[in-house]
Amino acid sequence: MHASILHILNTTKTRIEAFEPHKCPEDPQTQFEKRDFLSAVEDAKAEGRVPVIAEVKPASPGKTFRNIPPAAAAELAWEMEEAGAVAISVLTEPGVFRGSLENLQEVRKMVCLPVLRKDFIIDRVQLEEAESDLVLLIAGILGKELKSFVELAIEKGLEPLVEVHNREELEFTLETAARVIGINNRDFETLKIDLGTTEELAPLIREYDLDHGTRHIIISESGMNGAEDARRVIQAGADAVLIGSALMESDSVFDKTKEFVQSFCWRE
């Protein structure tokens, strides 16, 4: 595993040790209503749009894009929603990615879309930290614990998005109850990006679904810079794309989001 990932995991452990549970409202059901990500994806496809999960991403390993305080995160998310995104991903890892739980909270207040919490979830207590519609669970980090984390997330009303990087991780992910699988085109060991990862793994998920009568939503993550890249992974079998860096590096988040949304017509 790459040194920067190990560093993030170590700092995450420190964060968890300092975590103090928030006081929950007496009736949480009246406070939080989960937004349906699966329907949002299918509706976009039916309308001929690419389902884009647009990401509020202040930084990535070795690169800072922009300083994003909570008010700015909410404004960016609003632009992404206006441009046709189906969901918003919010980085909450504060060290390397410079995200925050406050960004997540402000984004979810601003938009009507489902919101994904993107962090390095390694402890059950993190599922208590903030309200989101989806939560990222990384197969390569959770390993044998993945199944129980998926079950716990579902129990708490969260839609788990399980991220895989290779065949081995995909095999044990398919044994869980996860309905949404993210294929990360970035290699954990080298941090190199190869869209061929989606081309290799997406057909395996489709084959599994045919054999087992199941239906998974496949999301291609990392390394897409424009419409051509989005078309490539969708033609490989992805249902949706998660776009972060390309949006953060663009002059107009609205225009760039729209470029991805309009990059492929499902009716073709």
C-alpha positions as a printed Julia matrix, in Angstrom:
268×3 Matrix{Float64}:
   0.0     0.0     0.0
   1.29    3.45   -0.95
   2.92    5.51    1.83
   0.36    8.33    1.56
  -2.51    5.84    2.07
  -0.78    4.39    5.14
  -0.29    7.91    6.47
  -4.01    8.65    6.01
  -4.97    5.44    7.84
  -2.7     6.33   10.77
  -4.1     9.86   11.08
  -7.64    8.46   10.75
  -7.0     6.22   13.78
  -5.93    9.29   15.76
  -9.1    11.12   14.67
 -11.29    8.22   15.8
  -9.69    8.18   19.24
 -10.64   11.84   19.68
 -14.21   11.36   18.44
 -17.03   12.35   20.75
 -20.48   11.15   19.73
 -22.94   13.92   18.92
 -26.16   13.98   20.9
 -28.75   12.42   18.65
 -32.24   13.92   18.31
 -34.92   12.01   20.2
 -36.57   10.84   16.99
 -33.92   10.66   14.27
 -36.48    9.45   11.71
 -38.11   12.89   11.63
 -34.74   14.53   11.06
 -33.24   12.42    8.3
 -34.82   11.06    5.16
 -32.53    9.05    2.91
 -32.39   10.16   -0.72
 -32.63    7.37   -3.27
 -29.38    7.11   -5.23
 -30.33    4.03   -7.26
 -33.45    5.7    -8.65
 -31.48    8.87   -9.43
 -29.06    6.83  -11.56
 -31.82    5.0   -13.42
 -33.78    8.23  -14.03
 -30.71    9.94  -15.53
 -30.06    6.99  -17.83
 -33.72    6.93  -18.92
 -33.37   10.61  -19.86
 -30.21    9.9   -21.88
 -27.87   11.61  -19.38
 -24.7    10.23  -17.84
 -25.18    9.72  -14.09
 -22.37   11.87  -12.66
 -21.39   11.83   -9.0
 -19.66   15.2    -8.74
 -17.09   15.56   -6.0
 -16.27   18.44   -3.68
 -12.55   17.73   -3.4
 -10.17   20.32   -1.89
  -7.04   18.18   -2.43
  -5.62   14.8    -3.39
  -2.33   13.14   -2.4
   0.44   15.59   -3.32
  -1.91   18.17   -4.86
  -4.12   20.94   -3.5
  -6.9    22.16   -5.8
  -8.54   24.92   -3.79
  -9.42   25.89   -0.25
 -13.06   24.87    0.3
 -14.7    26.06    3.53
 -18.27   24.85    4.21
 -20.06   27.79    2.5
 -17.94   27.31   -0.65
 -18.58   23.55   -0.58
 -22.33   24.22   -0.55
 -22.02   26.68   -3.45
 -19.99   24.2    -5.53
 -22.52   21.45   -4.83
 -25.35   23.74   -5.96
 -23.54   24.35   -9.27
 -23.02   20.6    -9.71
 -26.72   19.93   -9.05
 -27.77   22.66  -11.5
 -25.49   21.11  -14.15
 -27.29   17.77  -13.87
 -25.24   15.64  -11.42
 -27.15   12.72   -9.82
 -25.28   12.87   -6.52
 -22.61   14.85   -4.7
 -19.52   13.26   -3.15
 -17.92   15.14   -0.27
 -14.42   14.43    1.04
 -14.4    14.46    4.84
 -10.8    13.29    5.41
  -9.14   16.44    6.83
  -5.41   15.71    6.44
  -4.36   14.79    2.91
  -7.7    15.62    1.23
  -8.46   18.7     3.39
 -12.11   17.8     3.69
 -14.45   18.17    6.66
 -17.68   16.9     8.18
 -18.87   20.52    8.15
 -18.55   20.54    4.34
 -20.69   17.39    4.2
 -23.37   18.9     6.44
 -23.56   22.18    4.51
 -23.67   20.4     1.13
 -26.53   18.16    2.21
 -28.49   21.19    3.45
 -27.96   22.99    0.13
 -28.85   20.3    -2.43
 -31.73   17.89   -2.99
 -29.44   15.17   -4.38
 -28.12   12.1    -2.55
 -24.8    12.86   -0.83
 -21.88   10.45   -0.53
 -19.49   10.69    2.39
 -16.01    9.9     1.08
 -13.47    9.05    3.77
 -11.38    6.19    5.07
 -13.92    4.31    7.18
 -12.09    1.89    9.46
 -14.14    2.03   12.66
 -17.86    1.58   13.29
 -17.97    4.83   15.27
 -17.36    6.75   12.02
 -20.82    5.7    10.83
 -22.22    7.79   13.73
 -20.3    10.96   12.88
 -22.52   12.56   10.25
 -25.63   12.04    8.17
 -25.19   11.1     4.52
 -27.15    9.04    2.01
 -24.2     6.94    0.87
 -20.95    6.05    2.56
 -17.71    4.91    0.92
 -16.33    1.57    2.15
 -12.97    0.56    0.68
 -12.65   -3.21    0.19
  -8.84   -3.13    0.11
  -8.74   -1.47    3.54
 -11.57   -3.31    5.32
 -10.72   -6.78    4.0
 -12.55   -9.51    5.95
 -14.46   -6.87    7.91
 -16.13   -5.52    4.78
 -19.24   -7.72    5.04
 -20.03   -6.58    8.58
 -19.41   -2.91    7.7
 -21.78   -3.21    4.72
 -24.46   -4.75    6.95
 -24.0    -2.08    9.62
 -24.19    0.75    7.09
 -27.45   -0.66    5.67
 -28.82   -1.1     9.19
 -28.11    2.59    9.84
 -29.95    3.63    6.69
 -26.83    4.34    4.61
 -26.26    3.05    1.08
 -22.75    1.52    1.07
 -20.66    2.28   -2.0
 -17.97   -0.39   -1.91
 -14.81    0.52   -3.76
 -12.66   -2.16   -5.4
  -9.35   -2.03   -7.24
  -8.84   -5.6    -8.47
 -10.49   -9.0    -9.05
  -9.77  -10.33   -5.57
 -11.46   -7.36   -3.89
 -14.38   -7.62   -6.32
 -14.91  -11.3    -5.51
 -15.35  -10.74   -1.79
 -17.43   -7.58   -2.39
 -19.91   -9.59   -4.47
 -20.43  -11.81   -1.42
 -21.76   -8.82    0.56
 -25.16   -7.12    0.44
 -23.73   -4.01   -1.28
 -25.77   -2.84   -4.28
 -23.35   -0.14   -5.43
 -19.79   -1.03   -6.49
 -17.19    1.6    -7.32
 -14.27    0.57   -9.51
 -11.3     2.79   -8.69
  -9.01    3.15  -11.7
  -6.21    4.32   -9.38
  -3.85    1.59   -8.15
  -3.45    1.62   -4.35
   0.18    0.51   -4.54
   1.49    2.94   -7.16
  -1.31    5.59   -7.35
  -1.12    5.2   -11.15
  -4.38    5.5   -13.09
  -5.62    3.08  -15.76
  -9.17    3.19  -17.13
  -8.53   -0.4   -18.21
  -9.37   -1.37  -14.61
 -13.04   -0.54  -15.28
 -12.84   -2.34  -18.62
 -11.55   -5.44  -16.82
 -13.86   -5.49  -13.79
 -17.22   -4.09  -14.99
 -17.95   -7.08  -17.3
 -17.26   -9.44  -14.37
 -19.96   -7.7   -12.32
 -22.41   -7.86  -15.23
 -21.63  -11.57  -15.66
 -22.18  -12.19  -11.93
 -25.54  -10.39  -12.08
 -26.68  -12.47  -15.05
 -25.7   -15.69  -13.29
 -27.24  -14.76   -9.91
 -30.27  -12.68  -10.88
 -28.88   -9.67   -9.05
 -28.41   -6.04  -10.1
 -25.45   -3.89   -9.09
 -24.9    -0.24   -9.93
 -21.32    0.13  -11.23
 -19.47    3.4   -10.76
 -16.16    4.15  -12.46
 -13.92    6.34  -10.29
 -10.69    8.29  -10.91
  -8.81    9.36  -14.01
 -11.57   10.77  -16.2
 -10.65   14.16  -17.63
 -13.34   14.67  -20.26
 -16.26   13.3   -22.25
 -14.18   10.74  -24.13
 -13.02    9.08  -20.9
 -16.6     8.93  -19.59
 -17.79    7.31  -22.82
 -15.0     4.74  -22.6
 -15.92    3.49  -19.11
 -19.68    3.52  -19.82
 -19.14    1.45  -22.94
 -17.18   -0.95  -20.71
 -20.25   -1.41  -18.5
 -20.23    1.39  -15.9
 -23.61    2.89  -14.96
 -22.16    6.09  -13.55
 -18.94    8.06  -13.14
 -17.44    9.77  -10.1
 -15.58   12.94  -11.08
 -13.44   14.96   -8.67
 -10.11   16.34   -9.86
 -11.33   17.28  -13.37
 -14.08   19.44  -11.84
 -11.82   21.06   -9.26
  -9.2    21.93  -11.89
 -11.71   23.44  -14.32
 -12.48   27.15  -14.7
 -16.19   26.41  -14.42
 -17.45   23.56  -12.25
 -20.91   23.99  -13.79
 -19.67   23.71  -17.4
 -17.34   20.79  -16.67
 -20.04   18.86  -14.81
 -22.4    19.44  -17.73
 -19.75   18.18  -20.18
 -19.67   14.83  -18.37
 -23.47   14.68  -17.95
 -23.95   15.13  -21.71
 -21.03   12.94  -22.81
 -23.02    9.79  -23.71
 -26.55    9.07  -24.85
 -28.01    5.84  -23.46
 -30.58    5.75  -26.25
 -27.89    5.35  -28.93
